[in-house]
């Protein structure tokens, strides 16, 4: 499906997206997507007539296409900066976002799986009233320290929604043709 894409060189300015989330230590778990001020890159676009059949395909396509215009950050469990990127790891997180948000809202256990080869980590969310116990499991030689943290459920929900909103803002600014895609709209509604 990627072989039918054409390459375009684009020079754009993007205003910096400011997150309300602030990082206080390396133990707490945080995710954030920020927009770069400006970037010159070559970007792939889906050609007219190509079919995008699922939300996973549209998210993967958009993350790959918009990778040069944003920075995806994840930190916590003793590591100030996880080895993540927009093209693959953000797509992996975004496809799981509706299930995780719904689980936290309903105070049910859920998992965010960073299954890409460079990361291979799993964060389990175990809600208890207004707090959530997060457990980090590693599939590599990296060891989380600590392996568990407790955070506010409301703050985690806010951070996950900000991640979703920042992604949708980036799409609306840099790939507006996709803002009304049915798969993307269903995904955004499901992650409310």
C-alpha positions in Angstrom: 0.0 0.0 0.0 2.9 2.4 0.7 4.3 1.9 -2.9 1.4 4.0 -4.3 2.3 7.1 -2.3 4.0 10.1 -3.8 6.7 12.1 -2.1 6.3 15.9 -1.6 8.8 18.3 -0.1 7.0 20.7 2.3 8.1 23.7 4.3 5.7 24.7 7.1 5.6 26.6 10.3 3.8 25.0 13.2 3.1 26.9 16.4 4.3 25.1 19.5 1.5 23.2 21.3 1.8 23.7 25.0 0.7 20.9 27.2 -0.8 21.5 30.6 1.1 18.5 31.8 4.3 19.1 33.7 6.8 16.5 34.6 7.9 16.4 38.3 10.0 13.3 38.5 11.3 10.3 36.5 9.1 7.7 38.4 5.7 9.0 37.4 4.4 7.9 34.0 3.8 10.6 31.4 3.0 10.8 27.7 3.1 14.0 25.6 3.0 15.0 21.9 4.4 18.4 21.1 4.5 20.2 17.7 7.7 21.5 16.3 8.0 25.1 15.4 9.1 24.4 11.8 10.4 21.5 9.9 11.5 20.7 6.3 10.9 17.1 5.3 9.7 14.8 2.6 6.3 13.4 3.4 4.2 10.6 1.9 0.5 11.2 1.1 -2.1 8.6 0.3 -3.0 8.9 -3.4 -6.6 9.5 -4.4 -8.3 6.3 -5.0 -6.3 4.4 -2.4 -8.5 2.8 0.3 -7.8 3.2 4.0 -9.8 0.3 5.5 -9.2 0.7 9.3 -8.5 3.1 12.0 -5.1 1.3 12.5 -4.2 2.0 8.9 -5.1 5.7 9.1 -3.3 6.2 12.4 -0.2 4.4 11.1 -0.3 6.4 7.9 -0.8 9.8 9.6 1.9 9.1 12.3 4.4 8.1 9.6 3.5 11.2 7.4 3.5 13.7 10.3 6.6 12.3 12.1 8.8 15.2 11.2 6.5 17.8 12.6 6.1 16.5 16.1 7.9 14.9 19.1 6.4 12.1 21.1 7.7 11.8 24.7 7.2 9.1 27.2 8.9 9.0 30.6 8.6 7.2 33.9 9.6 4.3 35.9 13.0 5.7 36.4 13.7 6.7 32.8 13.5 10.4 31.8 13.1 9.7 28.1 11.8 6.4 26.7 13.2 5.5 23.2 10.0 6.3 21.3 9.1 8.1 18.1 6.1 9.5 16.3 6.1 7.2 13.3 5.8 3.9 15.1 5.4 4.2 18.8 2.8 7.0 18.8 0.8 5.0 16.3 0.9 2.0 18.7 -0.2 4.1 21.6 -3.0 5.9 19.7 -4.6 2.7 18.4 -4.9 1.5 22.1 -6.1 4.9 23.5 -9.9 4.3 23.4 -9.6 1.1 25.3 -7.3 2.6 28.0 -9.4 5.8 28.4 -12.5 3.7 28.7 -10.9 1.4 31.2 -9.7 4.3 33.4 -13.1 6.0 33.2 -14.9 2.8 34.2 -12.2 2.0 36.8 -11.3 -1.2 35.1 -7.9 -2.8 34.6 -6.3 -2.0 31.2 -2.9 -2.2 29.5 -0.9 0.1 27.3 1.5 -2.1 25.3 4.6 -0.5 23.8 5.3 -3.6 21.7 7.6 -2.1 19.1 11.1 -3.7 19.0 13.0 -0.7 20.4 10.7 -0.3 23.5 9.0 -3.6 24.4 7.3 -2.4 27.6 3.9 -2.9 29.0 2.2 -0.5 31.4 -0.7 -2.0 33.4 -3.3 0.4 34.9 -5.0 -0.9 38.0 -7.6 1.6 39.2 -8.6 1.9 42.8 -11.1 4.7 43.4 -9.4 8.0 42.4 -5.9 6.6 42.2 -4.4 4.2 39.7 -1.5 1.8 40.4 0.7 1.5 37.3 2.9 -1.5 36.8 5.7 -1.4 34.2 7.0 -4.7 32.7 10.0 -4.7 30.4 10.6 -7.2 27.5 14.3 -6.0 27.2 17.3 -5.8 29.5 16.0 -2.4 30.8 14.6 -2.6 34.3 12.0 -0.1 35.5 12.8 1.5 38.9 10.4 1.5 40.5 8.3 -1.1 38.9 5.1 0.4 40.3 3.8 4.0 40.8 0.5 5.4 42.0 -1.0 8.4 40.2 -4.2 10.3 40.1 -6.9 8.8 37.8 -8.1 12.2 36.8 -4.6 13.4 35.8 -3.9 10.3 33.8 -7.2 10.7 31.9 -6.5 14.4 31.3 -3.0 13.5 29.9 -4.3 10.8 27.6 -7.0 13.1 26.3 -4.4 15.8 25.7 -2.4 13.3 23.7 -5.4 12.5 21.6 -6.3 16.2 21.2 -2.7 17.2 20.3 -2.7 14.5 17.6 -6.0 15.6 16.2 -4.8 19.2 16.1 -1.6 18.2 14.3 -3.8 16.3 11.7 -6.1 19.3 11.3 -3.1 21.6 10.7 -0.9 19.4 8.5 -3.3 16.9 6.9 -6.7 18.6 6.9 -8.1 16.2 4.2 -8.1 13.5 6.9 -9.9 15.4 9.6 -13.3 14.1 8.4 -12.2 10.5 7.8 -14.9 8.2 9.2 -12.4 5.9 10.8 -10.6 8.7 12.5 -13.8 10.3 13.7 -15.0 7.0 15.2 -11.6 6.6 16.9 -11.8 10.1 18.4 -15.3 9.6 19.6 -14.4 6.2 21.2 -11.5 7.8 23.1 -13.7 10.4 24.7 
